[in-house]
């Protein structure tokens, strides 16, 4: 019987680090966050304090994990299967 290690199949926050504002944006309080899972990486930027952006990244990881919980078809799968 094969078992799946669920810790390997969940996105986790790997980094939150200070970064420059994206082109066209103001402010010096931007952070880059990195979520990782089994070689897949999600990277984003958000304005706020380190604590705010870290909390946001953790909530985003939880949200993405709940959407990919294996309960039904992927949101990216074709809805018009022939």
Buried (B, 14 or more C-beta within 10 A) or exposed (E): EEEEEEEEEBBBBBEBEEEEEEEEEEEEBBBBBBBBBEEEEBEEBBBBEEEBBBBBBBEBBEEBBEEBEEEEEEEEEEEEEE
